């Protein structure tokens, strides 16, 4: 974004009557005007006009943003504050002023190839390979499914194999770079992108399938932005599964089911219908939608470095989303993002099962086995 356009956008946002504040998840968590789109725009506007420099407190406020872009849904002049914040974060990182927690995360990715600091050798030790005559699919696992939500990785491979695909998972896959891109570290993010491109481009596969929307956005938008090209298409698993709806199993008695739209999959990638079609097929009923859904869906609280820096506020945001789900009377809350599943399941009561989309497949298989017994 050029400097003149940036200055005009932040001026308009800073002077606005805060029409988007009621949907900003960080306003809900802090109950303060500072960590809102208006507060962040005002900071940058004051910096541009020379009224004040962005100090340590200002940097903190700029990192109290989930970059969920919910504010953009309600912004009449369509000012993309999330993108402006991300651009300003790049300058903060370049000036070596990023918060310590994010510096440690970047160091973990450089050393261990994942933000959790887990041994890279254990990234793909969960997979059981099978052969098929069909062209193989290359499953890009992502860090959260590989290290924190392995049931999602295992379920993804199981559902793809049940549909007749041979599934490849490369042990040389590294972090997609999404946590770095969202927090302003394009330099380390580019290292991840180039390493992944070397690996993924060298493998013979029909296409790359991802379960993580953060990975999806990184492998498509961010890699292209940095000039790193992949030689095969990338799709979210929900897009592939819609081609096999008649082959999917269904729960014998799901009860009410609701769906949480991940920000990177929904607002950022405009993938809304595909997960719903798959869920309704496997649940055997229509989704009981939360009041805030699709473009207006609330964030889970687990993105853009917020949980790393402000874990308690992230949990508040996640708990609020769980409250939205409980209002539907649902027994199952389904999402299509390992990051979202990880946060929402940690805040859900026992009576609400939180599953990622591929995990619903295994739930259907268990239901079928129980019914046959």
N, C-alpha and C positions, 0 to 999 in steps of 0.2 A: 504494500500500500504506500503511495507517495505521501510525502510529508504534508502537503496541502490538504489532501483528502483526509488524512489521519487527524489533523488539527480540527477540521470542520466537523468530523464525526464525533470526536470526544467533546467538542464544545456543545454540540446539540444534545448529547447524552447528559452532560453535566448540568445543562440548563433545563432538562426535562422534569416533568412533575412525577417522575418515578412510577410510571404506569406498569412496569414489569416487576417491581419489588415484591409483589404478592406471590410470585412464582419462583423467586430466587431461593434456592435451597440454603445458601449460606446466610441469607438474611434470617431465615427461619432458625438456623442453628445458633447464630450470634445475637439476634435481635438488636442489630446495630446498623446504621446507615453506611458505615465504612465498608464492610464486605458485601456490597451490592454492586450491580453494574454502574449505577449512578456514582457511588463512592469511588470506584476504581477509575471511572472516566474523569471525575473531578480531580483526582490525583494527577493523572496524565495531562489534563488541561492546564493545571497550575504549573506543571513542569514546563510545558511548551511555552506558556506565556511568561515564564521567568518569575512567577509569584513565589514558588518554593521548589526545592529539589526533592526528589523521592529519597527519603531517608530509610533507616532500618524498619520503622513502623510502616512506611509506605510499601516497602518490599514485602512485608508480612501480609498486608492487605491484598497485594497483587497475587500472592500465592494462596489466598483464601478464596480462590475461584475454582470451581469444578470444570470450567469450560464446557458445561453441558449445553450451552446455547438456548436454554429455555427462555431467556430474556428476549432472544431474537424472534421467537414466536409471537411475542406481544408487542414488538417494536414497530410502530407505524412507519418510521423512516428507514427501517431495516438496517440499523447500525449494529454491526457484528462485534460487540465488545469482547467476546471470547477470543476471537482472532487477534484483536488489538492487544489484549492482555498477553497472549502467547508471543506475539512479536516483541512486546516489552520485556518479557521474561528472557528472550534470547539475548537482549542487551544486558540484562542483569547477570546472566551466566557468563557472557563475554567479559564483563567487568569483574568477574570472580566474586560476586556478591550473593550468590544463591544461598538459601538456607542450608545449614549443615546436614540435615536429614537427607536432602536431595543429593548433596555431594557424596554422601556415603552410598546412596543408591546407585549413582553413576559409577562409583568405584567398584561396587559389587558386580555391575554389568560388565565392566571392563575385565575384571579378574575371573568371574565365574560364569559369565554369559547369561546371567539372569538377575533380576533385582532382589531376589531373596537370599543371595549368597549361598545357594545350595550347590553341591558338586555337579559340574556339568556332565560328568560321566553317568549320572543317574537320571538324566533328562528323559531318556526314552527306554528305560529298563522295564517298563510296564507292558510293552506291546507284545502281543502274540501274532505272528505273521501267518497268513494263509495265501495260497496261490489261487489264481483265477485266470480264465482265458480272456476276460474282459480287460480293456486298457486300465492300467493302474491309476489310482488317484493318489496324489501326494497330500497327505494330511499334515498341515503345519499346526503343531500342537499348541504353541504358545506357553508362556511361563506359568501362568496360574493353573492351567489344566495339567501341566507336566509335574508341578511340584506341590500344589495346594489342593487341587480338585481332580485327582486322578480318575475318579469315577466318570467324569465328563470325557476325559481322553479315551478311557476304555469303552465307554458307551458309544462314543463317536465311531470308533473302529468297528465295534460290534454291529451297529446299525448299517454302516456302509458295506460290510462283508455280507450281512444278511440280504442285501439288495444285489449281491453278485459281483461287487467290485473287489479287486485286489488293492490293498491299501499299503502305501509306502510311508514310512516315517523316518526321516533322516536323523541319525544321532549327532550330526554336525550342525543342525539347526541351532540358532542362538536367539536371544531376545529380539523381537521384531523392532524394538526401538520406541514403541509408543509411549512408555513412561518418560522417555527422554525428550521426544518431540513435544509432548504436552507441557513439559516443565522447562523448555527453553534450551535444551542441550542438543542442538543439531549436529555438533561435531562428533560426539560419541554416537548419536543416532545414525549418522552417516556410516560410521564404522560397522554398526550392526547391519545396516541396509546392504552395504557392499559385501559383507561376509555371507549374508543370507542369499543374495543374488548369485554369488559364485556357486553356492551349494544347490540352490533350487533350479538354477538354469542348467546345471550339469546332469540333472536327473531326467530320465525318460518317463514322463507321465502325461496324462490327458489334461489335467488341470490341478490347481492347488485349492484344497478345501480347508477352511478355517472355521473354528467354533467361536473364537474371540473377536468381537467387533472392533476392539482396539487393534488387533493384528490385521483385520480386514482393512481398516482405514490406513494403517501404516503401510501395508504392502501395496495398496493401490494409490491413495492420494499422496502420502508423504514421500514414498520412494520416487514417484513421478516428479514431485516438486523438486527433489534433489537430483534429478537426472539419473536415477538408478532404475533400470528397466528389467522387468521379469519377462521371460520368453513364453510364458503360459498364463492363461487366465486365472484369476482368483475369485472364488465364490464363497459366500457364507453357506454353512451346511443347510440352513433353512431353504435356500434357493435351489439346492440340489434335491432336497427331499420333496419339494412340491411336484417334481417330475415323477414321483413314485408313490403318490398318495394311496393308490389302490393296493399297493404292496405293504403298507404299514399296518401294524397290529393296532388293536384298540383295547382300552381298559374295559373290564366287565362292569365295573360300577365306580366311575371316577368321582361322582359327586360334582359340585360346582368347582369350576376351574377358572382362574384369572391369569392374566399375562402382564408382565412388566416389560415395557419397551426400553431396551438399553439405549443410551444417548447416542453412542457411536453408530449403532445399527439403524436406529430410527431417524432422529432429527438430522444426523450428520450424513447418513447414507441413503435415507429415504426407503428403507426396507421395513415396511409395516405389515403387509398382507401375508407374505410367505410364512413367517412363523405362526401366524394365526391359523392359516389353513392347515398346517401340519398338526398343530395342537388340537384343533377341533376334530381332525380325523382320528387322532390317537385317543383323545378324551371321549369321543363319541357324543359330543354335545357342543353347543355354542359357548364361547367364552363369556363369562360374567365380567364385563369390562369395569375396571376402576374408573372413577369419575375423571381422573387425569390420565389420559391414554393417548397413544399415537404422538402427534406433534406436541401435545400438551402434557406428556408424561413427566412425572417428577423423577429426578435423578436419584440413584441409590446412595450416593455419597462417597463412592469408592474410586473417584477418578482424579486425574491431573495432579497427583501428588498430595491431595488433601488428607487422605487417611494416613499417609506417612508423617505428615507434619502436625495434623490436628485430629488424632484418632477419636477423641471424645465427641467432637462436633460431627465427624463423619458418621459415628454411630447414631447420633440424634437424627440425622437426615435419613439414615437407613431405617430407623425405627418408625419414622413418620410414614415412609413408603409402606412398611408392613401394616401400619394402621389403615392405610388406604385399602390394602388387600383384604384385611379382615372385615371391612365394611361390606364387601361383596358377598360374604358368607362362604367364600371358597374354601375347599379342603386342600387344594393344590395351588401354589403360586409358581408359575412357569416363567422362566426368562430364557434368553438366548445369548448369555454372556457369562463366562466363568467368573469375571470380576464382580458382576452384579449378584450372581448366585452366592459367592463367598460372603459378601456383605449382608445380603438379605437373610440368608440362612442363620447367620450369627445373631440376628435380632428377632427371629420369628419364634413364636410360642410353639409348643409341641403339637397343637391341633392344626397347624398350618405346615404342610410339606412344601419345601422350596426345592425345585428341581430345575436343572438346565434342560434345554430341549432334547438333547440325545439321551439324557437320563430318563426322560419320560418313556422312551422306547423300551428300556429295560424294565421299567415299572409295568408296562403293558405285557411284556413277556412273562413276568412273575405272575401277573393277574391271570394270564392264559394258562400257565402251568397249574395254578391253584384251582382254577375252574375245571381243568381236565381231571385232576385228582378226585 
